[in-house]
Amino acid sequence: MKFLLDDNLSRRLVPFLQHDYPGSTQVVLLALEAASDSVVWHTAKDHDCVIVTRDADFQELSLVWGQPPKVIWLKTKNQSRAATLKILLDHRLMIEDALLIRGQACIEVSDSV
């Protein structure tokens, strides 16, 4: 599973995700920083990525357009890169179970999950 991090998440997370989520990237690294949500959605779909965001917009798109791509909605306050990375790594099994095994289109992950 590889991630496409939305522009509300740091591109500096990408190298630290490669072991657990190889091939992950971020919208700025793909020159999509000014792209619409629709363009980001289709890029994730074309590259078989899971969108990771702090924004409700992609959760709403998943309800309208279905999957793929799948969406991880981080329901956390703005926090350090290290805290965001910890959440994504600590919840890896739950993320894989929800998205890959149970086939959910969108999951919410918070620091209390």
MOZI-V249772 format. One record per helix or strand of 3 or more residues. SS is the DSSP state (hx for helix, st for strand). FROM is the first residue (numbers start at 1). LEN is the number of residues. If there is no record, write none. Layout:
{{SS/FROM/LEN} {SS/FROM/LEN}}
//
This chain:
{{st/2/4} {hx/11/7} {hx/27/4} {hx/37/10} {st/49/5} {hx/57/9} {st/71/4} {hx/81/10} {hx/92/10} {st/106/4}}
//
